[in-house]
Amino acid sequence: MYTHHTYKASELLVPIPRFIEDREGFFRLHPRIAIAAEKGFETTHQLALEVFGCKAGGEDILFKFQAGMEQEAYILTISKVQIVIKASTDEGAFRGLGTIRKLALLTGNQLPCCKVEDSPDFVWRGFMIDCSRHQFSIAFLKKLIDIASLFHLNRFHWHLTDDQGWRIPLDGWPKLASIAARRTELQYTDNRTYGRLYSKEEILDLQAYAHARHVLVVPEIETPGHASALLAAYPEFGCTGGPYETQDRWGIFDDVMCAGSNELLEFLSDAITQIAELFSSPYIHIGGDECPHTAWQECPRCQDRMRQLGLTDARFLQSWMTSKVCEMVHKAGKRPIGWDEVLEGTEHLGLPKDLIVMSWRGPEGGLEASKRGHQVIMCPNTAGCYFDYKHADSEEEMGNLGVSTLNQVSHFSCVPDSMQEQAKEQVLGAQGNLWTEQITTSRQAEYLLFPRLMLLAQQVWRPQEAERILAMRPILVQLCEALNLNCYRGE
Ligand SMILES: [Zn+2]
């Protein structure tokens, strides 16, 4: 805790606001103060009452409507006697609340007087959690969403299906629960299993929690690769007919969805319709990454499909699948997002123009997609956005496959230097991704996420010099302590 009267608001806030002016004095936040809000700020008002344990009525803290401000913009004034947050939307008011909460956590509720004017540079500020390999509890996901929202993040990309487990409940497909959601744990000899479906109630509950914090929950259904769990349940959707199993090993598997199977297409169409009803997000992520074509080359149904379509290469068949799945997403009234492999093999059939491309294998996918007129979300594993990577290149550190140092994350830019000026407008923002092959507990996830996710939050809210945010590392560690988060404390 910083000693009373020794700190300034400008030294405590991450993301660093667009404008901040320190002023004399302090506002003491305590349970006897009252919080009022003008019309339109009901959701944030209710949250403010909950997080500070205060009552409604008086105007010690006031959320005040101001016309003409941007969607997420807010103006915060903390004086010795009152806190005023002005915004045009509940979302803007909520961002202001996040700033007050951080100051309160860091100062033992002695908030330094200041004026803040703030708004983001990028609309997509996200984090992805893989809940197939390690299935986190809804309670933990809520904790992450709440903390992410404190740092103005607004997208939770929920990776829900993969080789090692399917997590989305769908009516009419009972073997998803009994087979696709469970894997036999090969490390044990007594046939114990891991995993389950999330229930519809849990999914709706999590969305309500996230949306109150202005975080959109974006579901991902992997197609056509990373499908072992689905194929184990419904082997007729694979090229060979199986048998397949929900995997308990890590990697890329040759058995993928059969692109020649009309039954598979019917399943996907039904699945996407149901997912579109269950999730209020306007986006559905359709996967598209790491799909070998080995099985397709041997499969009579896939070969037939290629002949009918006049395709000469299995790469083109994947592009056909992408377009088919995008059609289903459109029909369900949503917009598709895909990993950057969706750009490959598209010479013949092209890609639906509204498909958003997530650039993960480096910035190249984002460069190419933006050149072709697609909107882009950046999460290059080469530039610090993969949080399953180690914090440091050391045997003592946990993590998988690579290294993403705090320094790398701090130097991350949503818009690579090499991107042409007109293409830059296609970049919606960025996100940090946490794959969970090597994660078995929530505490490990926290250690890998923090403080890297906080540094990334700065670069998607309002890019800053890396040195300036790296210098705020002690503040971030202190915030992690206040938030009961396990975090990395090294350089
Ligand atoms: Zn096939």
Residues whose N, C-alpha, C, O or C-beta is under 5 A from the ligand:
A	BS01	ZN	C239 C258 A259 G260 W296 C299 R301 C302
